[in-house]
Amino acid sequence: MRIVDLIQRKRDGEELTPEEIARFVEDYTGGEIPDYQASAFLMAVYFSGMSDHEVDALTRSMLASGATIDLSDIPGVKVDKHSTGGVGDKTSLIAAPIAASAGVVVPMMSGRALGHTGGTLDKLESIPGFRTDLSIEEFRGQLASAGMAFIGQSAEVAPADGKLYALRDVTATVESIPLIASSIMSKKLAEGIDALVLDVKVGSGAFMKRQVEARRLAQMMVGIGRRADKRVQALITSMNQPLGYAVGNALEVMEVSQTLQNAGPQDLTRVSLELAARMIYLGKVAATLEEAREIAQRKLLEGAGYLKLKEVITAQGGNAQVLDRFELLPNATGVREILSPRAGFVSAIDAAYVGQAAAMIGGGRATKDDTIDPAVGVILEVKTGHRVDSGGVLCRLYYTNEANVDEAADLIEDAFRISANAPEERDLILEVVS
């Protein structure tokens, strides 16, 4: 099999066999296929798509490229949560501790920033000392003792996906539904879960811009999970404006702390609680979803999720005091206020522009080898529907290097739409796919 023939056939819309897909994954992981040919293959998939059979084969091949984690000897139902990525989306750091505090075992294999969206690992690594490079044995041990652990991809687990994940970010193929589905599900199936809750974002700040695309992705991932005998539910949630007020790694950790102390933004709290409730329900802690929602709300009010996150931070080498003393987190050295040009109502905040601006000043990656500045980002002062005065502060841009600040400020100014009338209130949770 020549890789160029495979690229050509996929480019022309042909269906590849499971054996061909397995060979591609094996050879790329082994270094026999160079990045430029793998990039061409990814682009062919981006334009031609993949059938369910191909996606299953790709998922299985990436899963088989490394070790799978056996958690069967750890008591309890193992439930993970995953988001397809959004601007200001820090729900994993809220929903997972709440669910774990309710008795769900939560193995979290998380990713890094892709494009203008933040990664859970990047947020966690803004906490001084926090380790995400746990060995499988350390991961298992922490799940047994604390009921929750965060781990990044390693050479042991789904290494093929690790290579392709980084390559997608720099080849404009991130938004491919088959590639997203197989990437997410190969990691999830490798970590020994029993059930999975998915948050599929849709809107300007998400990879899926249209609800029909988000629905297709959700259905594809739920289907992969079911065929692997896992319980899977997916929420489709809006990402037309940033979630919460904070965008940027350390800034988002601060907002996570506030939210787990029941002092967070309404939109972030609502989505996080619903995700936590579904984790609790699939984890068989509650007999009904309504009961699971009550448990999640109670755990938030009691501060149990807050204490659980502190426990996990300490267990993974981090300084848990950062949740109380924000000055212990990386802090920016400069700030730029973005002012409203006129009085009126905020009718829209383009989440993509906000995310791109944060990435431009160091909060994201332009290439797979870039280093993220954990201190930088954006704090919104208003959300869609809020009234502002002329010259009022729309948001603040926090930076440590002035190189791209002017460009980022211009981009953020373009993100805000001010109109004379208040916009109609939009739903945050749009659909459930199960």
Buried (B, 14 or more C-beta within 10 A) or exposed (E): EEBEEBBEBBBEEEEBEBEBBBBBBBBBBEEEBEBEBBBBBBBBBBEBBBEBEBBBBBBBBBBBBBBBBEBEEBEBBBBBBBBBBBBBBBBBBBBBBBBBBBBBBBBBBBBBBBBBBBBBBBBBBBBBEBBBEBEBEBBBBBBBEBBBBBBBBBEBBBBBBBBBBBBBBBBEBBBBBBBBBBBBBBBBBBBBBBBBBBBBBBBBBBBBBEBEBBBBBBBBBBBBBEEBEBBBBBBBBBBBBBBBBBBBBBBBBBBBBBBBBBEBBEBBBBBBBBBBBBBBBBBBBBEEBEBBBBBBBEBBEEBBBBBBBBBBBBBBEBBBBBBEEBEBBBBBEEEBEBEBEEEBBBBBBBBBBBBBBBBBBBBBBEEBEBEBBBBBBBBBBBBBBBEBEEEBBBBBBBBBEEEBBEEBBEBBBEBBBBEEEBEEEEEBBBBEBB
